[in-house]
Amino acid sequence: MEEFTYLYPLAIIGFFLIMSGLFTVKQQTAAVIERLGKFQGVKSPGLHLKIPLVDRIVGKVNLKIQQLDVLVETKTKDDVFVKMKVSVQYQILKDSIYEAFYKLESPTAQITSYVFDTVRAEVPKMKLDDVFVRKDDIAIAIRRELEEAMNTYGYGIIKALVTDIDPDQAVKNAMNRINAAEREKTAAEYDGEAERIRIVAKAKAEAESKRLQGQGIADQRREIAKGLEDSVEVLNQVGINSQEASALIVITQHYDTLQSLGEHTNSNLILLPNAPTAASDMLSQMVTSFVAANKMGEQMKSDDLLKTKVDKLKLPKKL
């Protein structure tokens, strides 16, 4: 029994040595093993055994997709300073864990340097407005540069995104004023065009109204003239000549006008003093005026006719 008593401590030591050699690796993680300071291998997720006191886990590598946010300040082509936030999504390649663990000391610093270099090479070629429009082109350029550089170190670039572009506050205020002025200019142009359309439409309506009004006046005068002509013919049939008929019609229209004015309560009519025979005197005076006018017209026609005959009888002078 004494001989077995020495085995218990050895068994206990062996048990602890074996237990210390067992280790587990979590999902989406890889463990890097070194044996006596030299790279031995990479262990995938699960339960593994290493040689105690010989093998050592020097590090574990995260295989998940990671994101690094980089804030870069640079200048555009039109001398405007902007701050850009670039989000880089990267992942360690499963086939390149050795390179990712041993070749690169600080991957985040390396990625940040490449982002700074690419952004400050691309943005100064663009104006501020183009930076907002072509931010996807900047992101593509960043991803291309990072892939070429980081694949060598076992890192794959999943995505590069330009998530924010922030110019100086004074620049943003100026841009807002420019946009507001441009919109006000457009609104003024639309208002002017609407006013022009209203003026043209109003002018066309007035022209049409005047045309119709003139046509109505012409029709009215035509009917009045026709009525007067019919009236003169009726009066001629009862023995009243044209001069007397015209004078009678004028007197009748005169009294019709007075009657029309008297029908309106708000109108004021002033009649000058006259004799009871004023109407008959007016009629006789108008008849006399018409007769004199007709005689004068006939005399002028006869004089013109005589002058024409004399001119025709004159012989041309001989040379």
NORGI-V741340 format. One record per residue. N is the residue number from 1. RES is the residue in three letters. D_LAST is the distance of its C-alpha to the last C-alpha in whole Angstrom. Layout:
# NORGI-V741340
((N RES D_LAST) (N RES D_LAST))
This chain:
# NORGI-V741340
((1 MET 185) (2 GLU 185) (3 GLU 183) (4 PHE 180) (5 THR 180) (6 TYR 178) (7 LEU 175) (8 TYR 174) (9 PRO 172) (10 LEU 171) (11 ALA 170) (12 ILE 168) (13 ILE 166) (14 GLY 165) (15 PHE 164) (16 PHE 162) (17 LEU 161) (18 ILE 159) (19 MET 158) (20 SER 156) (21 GLY 155) (22 LEU 153) (23 PHE 150) (24 THR 147) (25 VAL 143) (26 LYS 141) (27 GLN 138) (28 GLN 134) (29 THR 137) (30 ALA 138) (31 ALA 141) (32 VAL 141) (33 ILE 145) (34 GLU 146) (35 ARG 149) (36 LEU 151) (37 GLY 147) (38 LYS 146) (39 PHE 143) (40 GLN 145) (41 GLY 143) (42 VAL 141) (43 LYS 142) (44 SER 140) (45 PRO 141) (46 GLY 144) (47 LEU 148) (48 HIS 149) (49 LEU 152) (50 LYS 152) (51 ILE 155) (52 PRO 156) (53 LEU 156) (54 VAL 154) (55 ASP 151) (56 ARG 149) (57 ILE 146) (58 VAL 143) (59 GLY 141) (60 LYS 139) (61 VAL 135) (62 ASN 133) (63 LEU 131) (64 LYS 129) (65 ILE 125) (66 GLN 125) (67 GLN 122) (68 LEU 121) (69 ASP 119) (70 VAL 117) (71 LEU 115) (72 VAL 112) (73 GLU 110) (74 THR 107) (75 LYS 103) (76 THR 100) (77 LYS 97) (78 ASP 95) (79 ASP 98) (80 VAL 100) (81 PHE 104) (82 VAL 105) (83 LYS 109) (84 MET 109) (85 LYS 112) (86 VAL 113) (87 SER 116) (88 VAL 117) (89 GLN 120) (90 TYR 122) (91 GLN 125) (92 ILE 128) (93 LEU 128) (94 LYS 131) (95 ASP 131) (96 SER 131) (97 ILE 133) (98 TYR 135) (99 GLU 132) (100 ALA 131) (101 PHE 134) (102 TYR 135) (103 LYS 131) (104 LEU 130) (105 GLU 131) (106 SER 129) (107 PRO 126) (108 THR 125) (109 ALA 124) (110 GLN 123) (111 ILE 120) (112 THR 119) (113 SER 118) (114 TYR 116) (115 VAL 114) (116 PHE 113) (117 ASP 112) (118 THR 110) (119 VAL 108) (120 ARG 108) (121 ALA 106) (122 GLU 104) (123 VAL 103) (124 PRO 101) (125 LYS 99) (126 MET 97) (127 LYS 96) (128 LEU 97) (129 ASP 95) (130 ASP 96) (131 VAL 100) (132 PHE 100) (133 VAL 98) (134 ARG 100) (135 LYS 103) (136 ASP 105) (137 ASP 103) (138 ILE 105) (139 ALA 108) (140 ILE 108) (141 ALA 108) (142 ILE 111) (143 ARG 113) (144 ARG 112) (145 GLU 113) (146 LEU 116) (147 GLU 117) (148 GLU 117) (149 ALA 119) (150 MET 122) (151 ASN 122) (152 THR 124) (153 TYR 127) (154 GLY 127) (155 TYR 125) (156 GLY 122) (157 ILE 119) (158 ILE 119) (159 LYS 116) (160 ALA 114) (161 LEU 112) (162 VAL 109) (163 THR 111) (164 ASP 109) (165 ILE 106) (166 ASP 106) (167 PRO 104) (168 ASP 104) (169 GLN 104) (170 ALA 101) (171 VAL 99) (172 LYS 100) (173 ASN 99) (174 ALA 96) (175 MET 95) (176 ASN 96) (177 ARG 93) (178 ILE 91) (179 ASN 91) (180 ALA 91) (181 ALA 88) (182 GLU 86) (183 ARG 87) (184 GLU 86) (185 LYS 83) (186 THR 83) (187 ALA 84) (188 ALA 81) (189 GLU 78) (190 TYR 80) (191 ASP 79) (192 GLY 76) (193 GLU 75) (194 ALA 77) (195 GLU 75) (196 ARG 71) (197 ILE 72) (198 ARG 73) (199 ILE 70) (200 VAL 68) (201 ALA 70) (202 LYS 69) (203 ALA 66) (204 LYS 65) (205 ALA 68) (206 GLU 66) (207 ALA 62) (208 GLU 64) (209 SER 65) (210 LYS 62) (211 ARG 60) (212 LEU 63) (213 GLN 63) (214 GLY 59) (215 GLN 59) (216 GLY 62) (217 ILE 60) (218 ALA 57) (219 ASP 60) (220 GLN 61) (221 ARG 58) (222 ARG 57) (223 GLU 60) (224 ILE 60) (225 ALA 57) (226 LYS 58) (227 GLY 61) (228 LEU 59) (229 GLU 57) (230 ASP 60) (231 SER 61) (232 VAL 58) (233 GLU 59) (234 VAL 62) (235 LEU 62) (236 ASN 59) (237 GLN 62) (238 VAL 64) (239 GLY 61) (240 ILE 60) (241 ASN 56) (242 SER 54) (243 GLN 54) (244 GLU 58) (245 ALA 58) (246 SER 57) (247 ALA 58) (248 LEU 62) (249 ILE 61) (250 VAL 60) (251 ILE 63) (252 THR 66) (253 GLN 64) (254 HIS 65) (255 TYR 69) (256 ASP 69) (257 THR 68) (258 LEU 71) (259 GLN 73) (260 SER 73) (261 LEU 73) (262 GLY 76) (263 GLU 78) (264 HIS 78) (265 THR 81) (266 ASN 80) (267 SER 76) (268 ASN 76) (269 LEU 74) (270 ILE 73) (271 LEU 72) (272 LEU 71) (273 PRO 72) (274 ASN 71) (275 ALA 71) (276 PRO 73) (277 THR 70) (278 ALA 67) (279 ALA 67) (280 SER 66) (281 ASP 64) (282 MET 62) (283 LEU 61) (284 SER 60) (285 GLN 58) (286 MET 56) (287 VAL 56) (288 THR 54) (289 SER 52) (290 PHE 51) (291 VAL 50) (292 ALA 48) (293 ALA 46) (294 ASN 45) (295 LYS 44) (296 MET 42) (297 GLY 40) (298 GLU 40) (299 GLN 38) (300 MET 36) (301 LYS 35) (302 SER 34) (303 ASP 31) (304 ASP 30) (305 LEU 30) (306 LEU 28) (307 LYS 25) (308 THR 25) (309 LYS 24) (310 VAL 22) (311 ASP 20) (312 LYS 19) (313 LEU 19) (314 LYS 16) (315 LEU 12) (316 PRO 9) (317 LYS 7) (318 LYS 4) (319 LEU 0))
